[in-house]
Amino acid sequence: MVFSILFKMRNVLLYYVFLSFISTAVLSLNFESVLKNSENATVFHYCEFNKLYKFQANNATVLVLVFNKTENSTIYPARITTSSDAATEENPLLFAAWQKSQLTTWEVPRLVPSNKNLLYRNVTRTLCPHYVNINSTAHMDSFFITVSIDASNTDFTIRAQLVDDFVVDVGRPISFTVSPAHSQFYSFTFPDYLSSGVLRIKSDNSVCMSLSVQNFSCPVYDQENNLKFTGYWETITKSGGMLLTKEAFPLRVFLVFVVHSNDGDCSGHIEGNSGSPADRIKRVELEIIPSITYQDYLIAMAAVLIAFALMYIGAFGVFVWAHKRKERNELSEEYDSFCGEASVVTQTLSGADEVGFFNSDQLSSNTSTLARPRERIIKLCLNDLAKVNHDVMRRRSNLYLWNLMTIAIFYSLPVVQLVLTYQKVLNSTGNQDLCYYNFLCSRKLGQFSDFNHIYSNIGYILLGILFLLIVYRRHATEKKKATGIPQHYGLYYTLGAALFMEGILSGCYHFCPNHSNFQFDTSFMYILAIISILKIYHSRHPDINASAYTAFGLLAVVITLGMCGVLYISTEFYVAFCIFHVCICLFLSAQIYYMGQWKLDSSHSQNIKKIIISKIRSGRENYCRPKYPSRMALLVLGNVCNWALIASGLFFHMGDFATYLLAILLCNLLIYFSFYIIMKLILGEKILFQPLIYTVLALISWAAAGYFFYHKTISWKLTPAQSRTFNRPCVLFDFYDNHDIWHFLSAVSMFFSFMVLLTLDDDIANVDRSLIPVF
């Protein structure tokens, strides 16, 4: 078996040697045949390196410039600079550089097509080296350059220079200039001690340029029209980077830099040029810095696991402490005076007030007959809205979890399949513009091009599991009772499972973050925001909360809006969405103000109209005064915040509708949560020590997370080249960047926020529900 394999390898080797010999012979024969078959006279000139030569070409002769190897020459490639003020666009000078196994051609002047065609009379080409090995003592082989023109005597100049800075060293910056007529490429070899390195590119202007990393072989594709034929490539404006690994390029690599004829590939739309070739000159600084080792990978990953393990230990300690202390508020007379907001409401004979508000004995009455109004004082307490059997409500609450699990499975499987396909396409095509990575802090592991941004989502997963364990333990130790807030734990389990799935789908998004799959990262954030709002509302309205089917139907509408905003973004869409947003805000404000008893139908609308008219005619001075001033003030503040969000969406969030929609949901969650806490304090309830600590920790972690989220490292609403201007080096363990820290802190923030929801009403856990106010 072994001898058979060796025999086959020998045959393959002999085959490639034979092909190399044949190709070299054919190219030499072609060169000789061109000279023999040419009708023009052939004139040979023997030239030296690093000298400027002036020649005159015409249509009667073919100039052959011979550059021989010298004793002191190195193996560095030759860079040929040609220039002519006499050649024209109709009759250019044609140059052909003949090497052993390659033919390179160009013309002077060179016309670069763009909105305004640019004419370059100075053109530079770098020839591919035959044996690029700095440890070799071999000299550069001879090569020939033929020059011809279909015109009368035309003067030109030519210079062949050895590129002595052709090899890039680790940690040594190199500065150079490139333009559409002056492409550049360099060589890099991995030292024995280095397995990967980060290629950093800086420039002082935003002229569009492409970087290509190609295998060490000829020909080198260093023109705009062939740059994407091989290797890895990306577009760059002012800054960029790429991770180089010895695994992908075991020998050497060519680093190729080409300036585009226009900025269309970098800006997303073709812009008119200034008409001057000088405006397309780009100065570039190149540097390769060492990347971290696999040992550093393990340290960075283990540090995160240790940090979250400490949170598990801390949660266990808090549970033991809380279990021993059992912090509960005792029943007091204070609650009797604050149960409901005692106010005078106008009742009809049917039992309905002016806006469809019912007392506790008339919640099921719904008669449209309008009678003479009379006054009655009522109080609405929690026991009025907690009539449904506990087991029935538990089953309804658990439906949230089962619906979420079903959605998660059917949603995540196609997502995983899609992002793995993205990764394969990225690896096979080399198109680095496909994914929006922070290339200055992109840590590759196996087939994962951006492993650190995938791994940093582990916080969502671990803290989601921790929250589920805490809820399960609390659920298992709690006894059935008719006091306090009805704790239907299905919503809490749903929050923990949604946090877990956010980590899974955010990790999937970071396989290849881009404009088309950003929804993977936000879908479960929408779910977390809406379920949290429902949980807060459920605390004081346990029987009239939205069903699981209604809630997830609403989520389907939200995700559909997000999709439409991403695919069909326009000013008209924003205006229509803002009108819809205002209507929803007014409707929900009415629901909250009248504690879920308000309904929008024709009978109630007529009722409202008649009673308002009767009050105005009666001459009452306070007919515009709200019955619940504190609640009205908070709702007005909430609506003002939403209108501010609408204005900011119109002026600042065009092109990033998904983030704007998420901001609306999170801001409304914060507003409603603040409303809930303020109403608790107004009605004489307390915030115990444990939820208070969780609130402080949540605020601190949210503030820190917001800082790192604001200092972003990519922006998929821009082009890939423009997004790279936000790329930043790693800031933690040389492994995590700002966005990774945002992942950690936002996971911690959501965990503490959920713990606040879980423990916020512990102060009234032993209070009879007939004394707990509804708001």
Secondary structure, DSSP 8 states (H G I E B T S, - for coil): -HHHHHHHHHHHHHHHHHHHHHHHHHHHHHHHHHHHH-SSEEEEEEE-TT-EEEEEE-TTEEEEEEE---TT--S--EEEEEE-SS--SSS-EEEEEE-SS-EEEEEESEEE-SSS-EEESEEEEE---S---TT-------EEEEEE-SSS-EEEEEEEEE-TT-EE-TT--EEEEEBTTB-EEEEEE--TT-SEEEEEEEESS---EEEEEEES-SS---STTTGGGSSEEEEESSEEEEEEETTT-SSEEEEEEEE-SSSHHHHSS-----S-GGGG-EEEEEEEEE---HHHHHHHHHHHHHHHHHHHHHHHHHHHHHHHH-------THHHHHSS--EEEEE-TTS-BTTS---TT-TT---------EEEEE--BGGGG--S-HHHHHHHHHHHHHHHHHHHHHHHHHHHHHHHHHHHHHHHH-BGGGS---GGG---BTTBTTHHHHHTTHHHHHHHHHHHHHHHHHHHH----SBSS---THHHHHHHHHHHHHHHHHHHHTTS--STTTHHHHHHHHHHHHHHHHHHHHHH-TTSS--HHHHHHHHHHHHHHHHHHHHS--HHHHHHHHHHHHHHHHHHHHHHHTTT----SHHHHHHHHHHHHHHHHHT-TTTTS-SSHHHHHHHHHHHHHHHHHHHHHHHH-TT-HHHHHHHHHHHHHHHHHHHHHHHHHHTT----HHHHHHHHHHHHHHHHHHHHHHS-S--TTS-HHHHGGG-----BTTTB-HHHHHHHHHHHHHHHHHHHHHHTTGGGTTSBGGGSB--
